[in-house]
Amino acid sequence: MGSEILDHWRTGVGAIHFGETMNKLPTIEDMLQKPATINDAITTLRDLVADLKAHPDDWENTSLEQYLLAMAAWLESFHAKLGEPNWRVLVTALEAAKIYE
C-alpha cells in the first residue's frame, strides 16, 4: 500500500500545494478512507527510505529534522480532517511530510 501511494506522490509531488497536480492525485480525504494496518505503516516507512535514496530531489524535507517538523506542521494543518488517529493517519502523515512546507 505504501509504495502505491508513493508512486502517486512521485508523479505529482505536491498534492498538498502544487496546483494542477492536486487534481490528478487522490485527495487527503480519499487517502484517509482506505483502511491501513500496522503492516502498511511498516511498509510505508521502508518505502519512504528507499524513495529518499532513489529520488532525493523529489523530497522537500531530506533531513530528519526537516521531515519531522514538516510532519508536525502537516498534522496540525489537517487535524480537523483527520479525525481519530489510526494507521491510515500515520501512513498519510509520513508520506505528506516529505514535501509539506
N, C-alpha and C positions, 0 to 999 in steps of 0.2 A: 504494500500500500504506500509506503513512504516514497519509494522510487517513482511510482506513478505520479505522485503529486510533484516531486522534484522535476520530473520531465515537463509538467505543465508550467512550473515556475521558471524553468530554464528558457522556455520558448518566449516567455514574456515577463521576465524577472520582476516587473513592477506591478503586479496585480493590485497592489495597495495604492500606488500613486503614480503610475506612468501612463495615464490617459487611455488611448485606444486599446492598448494591450489588455486593459481591465475587462473589456467586452469579450475577449477571446478565452478567458480563463474562468474556472469555476469561482463563484463568489465565496466570500468567507462563510456566509450562511449555508451555502451548498456544501462546502467542505466540512462544516461542523455537523451536518446532518448524517454523514457517513459514520457508522459505528467504528470504534477503534478499540484495540486491546493493548495490553502491555507489550505484546509481541510487535504490534505496529509501532509503538514508541521506540522499542529497541531497534527495529529495522530502520526507522527514520533517523535515529542517531547515527547508526553506522553508514547509512546512505548519505547523510549530510557530511560526514568526514570524507567519504570518497568523493563527493561532489566538490567540496572545497579544494581537495587535492587536484582534481581533474580540471576544474573550472574556477580558479580563484578570481578571475576578472569578472565573473558573474555576481560576485558577492560584494555587497556594500560594507559588510562588517566582518573583517577577516581576523581580527584579534579576539581572543576570548572576552576581554573587557568590553569591546565594542558590541560583540554579539549579545552578551548578557544584558547590557544596558538597553540595546535595541529590543530584546525580548521583553524586558520590564516595561519599556515605553509602549510596545505593541499591546501587551496585556492590559495596561492602563487605558489605552485608547479604545480598545474594543471590549472592555469589561462589560458594558451593558448588553452587548450582543452575545457574549459568551455563555451566560447562564451559569449553572452549577459546573464546577470543574469536573473534567473527565479525561480519559486518554486522548480523545479527539482534540480537546482544547490544547493539551500539551503538544501533540504532534503538530497542530497548526501553528502554535506559538514558536516551536522550534524552527519550522520552515520559514515563517514570516520574519524571524529575527535576522536572517542573513541579509535582507535587503531593506528592512524598515529603518527609516531615519527619524 
